[in-house]
Amino acid sequence: MEYFIIIISAIFINNIILSQFLGICPFLGVSGKSSTAWGMSGAVMFVMTIATIVTYLIQHYILEPYGITFLQTVAYILVIASLVQMVEIILKKVSPAMYQALGVFLPLITTNCAILGVALLVVQKDLNLLQSVIFAAASAFGFGLAIVLFAGIRERLEMSELPEGMKGVPAALIVAGILSMAFMGFAGMV
Amino acid sequence: MEKVLSPRENFVKGFIRENPVFSLLLGLCPVLGVTSTAINGLGMGLATTFVLLMSNTVIALVKNLIPDKVRIPSFIVIIASFVTIVDLVMAGFLPALHAQLGLFIPLIVVNCIVLGRAEAFASKNTVAASAIDGLGMGLGFAFALTLLGAVREIIGSLSLFGWKFAPGDGLLVFVLAPGAFIALGFLIALVDWYKREQEKKEKNKKKVAV
């Protein structure tokens, strides 16, 4: 039950994009087309889960025992950046098909604040390893859900007539606002 | 590279013309995340300005020492060090604001503006120009955050910088998440409109001159 609550709350109630505002850049950047939105959310899910496991281990077995938690930001960002590189290299070798699908999105992920954000949130919330993994995967799923929904809406938006000044980003942001309002409806669930 | 700008132009460009938020759409996470009040927006903006100024300066100083291949990781380490400084200083001296901004302080590291300026400007320009660029861009960012925070605070809770100017509640939704997206959407549309009007004026001026 406890895990179920973590999952539901990470996907719907505290949706990482629509209520925490993490990962807005890819949210606006790659949501022009549904296919790129799927690719990006796949890549994020993959990297976010691995990054959370690795940063969890670093936090609990290196930073805390040696009392150097003030290096958290520096350590995390370095680990995430090199992890993304490594994932890219391994994926290229092991699964070329998956690399084809996710490859272009991987470099973008380093500067995706959702990854670092979730890694830090896990520490803040004091979750154990299994909870952290579940939280990360569910957050990534929430990211995917929001971005795919949003991409679908934006594809339709292309065809509608808008006032000149509202075309493009302003309209997209207002749609995101309405989407976020819809997600607020989940607030009472847990 | 574009033409060389005078120090003044270099400083001013961050406000409207190349404003990181309104024009370049960079670093939107903190823009949306912390601007529920004008004070929070200003605090976050100034923290980012400090990081941007220091990282631009230091990167311009050491740019010739860093091999091209490990450029980006080196930049990130420099930026992360300054973010850690800001984080610790704020936690020590402004604990209330630090608690409000929470997660977004360490997240300055992955703010695209900071790395973006390092890569696009500081790695190619002199120390002085980079410092001015960092300061201008940072203040432009702070300006955008404060503006958005003020708009949301005025509509959402009928107050400004914590001073309540009318009784009752505002449109609460503007303080919550959806209001952030909607208010920013309208602000960007407004800035776009302003820029287009300016361009029209300049064109008309040129016509008259010819």
Chai-1 contact restraints between the chains, C-beta under 6 A:
chainA,res_idxA,chainB,res_idxB,connection_type,confidence,min_distance_angstrom,max_distance_angstrom,comment,restraint_id
A,S19,B,A177,contact,1.0,0.0,6.0,A-B,restraint_1
A,F21,B,C29,contact,1.0,0.0,6.0,A-B,restraint_2
A,F21,B,L32,contact,1.0,0.0,6.0,A-B,restraint_3
A,F21,B,G33,contact,1.0,0.0,6.0,A-B,restraint_4
A,L22,B,C29,contact,1.0,0.0,6.0,A-B,restraint_5
A,I24,B,L28,contact,1.0,0.0,6.0,A-B,restraint_6
A,I24,B,C29,contact,1.0,0.0,6.0,A-B,restraint_7
A,C25,B,C112,contact,1.0,0.0,6.0,A-B,restraint_8
A,T73,B,A80,contact,1.0,0.0,6.0,A-B,restraint_9
A,T73,B,V83,contact,1.0,0.0,6.0,A-B,restraint_10
A,T73,B,T84,contact,1.0,0.0,6.0,A-B,restraint_11
A,T73,B,P106,contact,1.0,0.0,6.0,A-B,restraint_12
A,T73,B,V109,contact,1.0,0.0,6.0,A-B,restraint_13
A,V74,B,A80,contact,1.0,0.0,6.0,A-B,restraint_14
A,I77,B,I76,contact,1.0,0.0,6.0,A-B,restraint_15
A,I77,B,A80,contact,1.0,0.0,6.0,A-B,restraint_16
A,I77,B,V109,contact,1.0,0.0,6.0,A-B,restraint_17
A,T111,B,V110,contact,1.0,0.0,6.0,A-B,restraint_18
A,T111,B,C112,contact,1.0,0.0,6.0,A-B,restraint_19
A,C113,B,C29,contact,1.0,0.0,6.0,A-B,restraint_20
A,C113,B,L107,contact,1.0,0.0,6.0,A-B,restraint_21
A,C113,B,V110,contact,1.0,0.0,6.0,A-B,restraint_22
A,L116,B,V110,contact,1.0,0.0,6.0,A-B,restraint_23
A,G117,B,L103,contact,1.0,0.0,6.0,A-B,restraint_24
A,G117,B,L107,contact,1.0,0.0,6.0,A-B,restraint_25
A,L120,B,L103,contact,1.0,0.0,6.0,A-B,restraint_26
A,L120,B,P106,contact,1.0,0.0,6.0,A-B,restraint_27
A,G165,B,A189,contact,1.0,0.0,6.0,A-B,restraint_28
A,G165,B,D192,contact,1.0,0.0,6.0,A-B,restraint_29
A,G165,B,W193,contact,1.0,0.0,6.0,A-B,restraint_30
A,M166,B,A189,contact,1.0,0.0,6.0,A-B,restraint_31
A,V169,B,I188,contact,1.0,0.0,6.0,A-B,restraint_32
A,P170,B,G185,contact,1.0,0.0,6.0,A-B,restraint_33
A,P170,B,I188,contact,1.0,0.0,6.0,A-B,restraint_34
A,P170,B,A189,contact,1.0,0.0,6.0,A-B,restraint_35
A,L173,B,F181,contact,1.0,0.0,6.0,A-B,restraint_36
A,L173,B,L184,contact,1.0,0.0,6.0,A-B,restraint_37
A,L173,B,G185,contact,1.0,0.0,6.0,A-B,restraint_38
A,I174,B,I182,contact,1.0,0.0,6.0,A-B,restraint_39
A,I174,B,G185,contact,1.0,0.0,6.0,A-B,restraint_40
A,A176,B,F181,contact,1.0,0.0,6.0,A-B,restraint_41
A,G177,B,P178,contact,1.0,0.0,6.0,A-B,restraint_42
A,G177,B,F181,contact,1.0,0.0,6.0,A-B,restraint_43
A,G177,B,I182,contact,1.0,0.0,6.0,A-B,restraint_44
A,S180,B,A177,contact,1.0,0.0,6.0,A-B,restraint_45
A,S180,B,P178,contact,1.0,0.0,6.0,A-B,restraint_46
A,S180,B,F181,contact,1.0,0.0,6.0,A-B,restraint_47
A,M181,B,P178,contact,1.0,0.0,6.0,A-B,restraint_48
